[in-house]
Amino acid sequence: MNWLLIKVALIVAISQIPLETKALEENYESNFIQNESEEIVGNLPEANVILYATQKDGYLKNFNLKTNENVQHFPDWTNVSNEAYSPKIFYKDINSDGNKDLIIVLTTDYGTGI
């Protein structure tokens, strides 16, 4: 039950991020100094969103979400580094208010032992 509450809270928090329709990649370095070990782990051109993270000890950590000219840092986010379970990004109107919401699904563990 707790994982469901965490995911709902994440969706609500992410849906508050302002989105516009500009190219992101060329302005990324002017707003945030990219760490050498940071890599793109998700990209959604429809929403002009790029998700960056650092891989360490089998997990993706230190996420940075780039939307237009804004960068938001999420140091507590974690995702397994297995590419089969990479972060999923969706851009849908989930609460029927007429505005699309940004949804990021992270996988913190997988297998039969969870």
N, C-alpha and C positions, 0 to 999 in steps of 0.2 A: 504494500500500500504506500509506503514512503517513497518508493521510486516514482510512482504515479504523481504524487504531490510535487516532487522535485521537477519532473518533466513539465507539469502544468505551470509551475512557477517560472521555469526557464522560458516557456513559450510566451507567457505574459510579459516577462522582462524584455525579451527580444522583440516583441511586437511594438515596443515603444521606440525603437530605433528609427529615425527619419531616413527615408530612402528617396533618392532622386534618380534621374536617368543620365548619368555622366560616366565616362570611362574612368576606371579606378587605377589601373596599374601604373600609369605614368605619374600620378600624383602621390603614390604611396610613400616614396622616400622623402618627400618634402614635409610630410606630416608625422612620420615615424621612422626612426632609424632601425632598419631591419637587422636582427641578429643573424650572424652568419649561419647558425644551425637551424634557423627558422625556415620552414617550407610551407608551400601552399597545400592545404589539406582539403579544401573545398572551394568551389567557385560556382556562382549562380549568376550568369550574365543578365538574365531577365530582371533580377533585382539589384544588379550592380553591386554584388557582394563577393568579397574574397575573404576566406578564412585561413589564417596562418597559425602554425603551432610549432613547438619544439619537441623533437622526439628524444625521450630519455627513458632508459630502463624498461623498454617494451610498451611505453605509453606516450601518447601525445599530451603535452602540457603547455602552459603559458600561452593560451590562445589569444590571438588578436583578430578582431573582426573589423574589416575595412569596408565602409559604406561611403561611397562618393569621396568626400574629403575628410571624413571622420574615421578615427580609429578608436575602438574600445578594447580595453585589455580585460581578459577574464582569466586571472591566474589560478582560480580554483577549478576550472573545467578540466576534465580528464577524459581521454578516449584511448582505447587500446590501439597500438600501432599496426596491427594486422590490417592490411589493405582491404580485406573482405568486409571489415567492419568500420570502414572510414566514416567520418561524420557525414550525415545526410542533411542537405539544406532544401527546404521547401518554401515557396512563396505563394500562399493561398489565403483566402478570406475564411478563416476558421470560426469566426464569431458572427458572421452575417451582418457586419456593420457597413459593408460596401468598401472597406479598405483591406488591401492584402496585408497579411501578417507574415513576418519572417520566422520560420521554425527551424531550429537546429537540433538534430537528434544525435546524441552522443552515446556510444556503447562503452561502458566502464568495465565489463567483463563478459565472458561468454563460455559456453560449455555446459556440461551436465552438473557441475559442482556449484552453480550459482543459484 
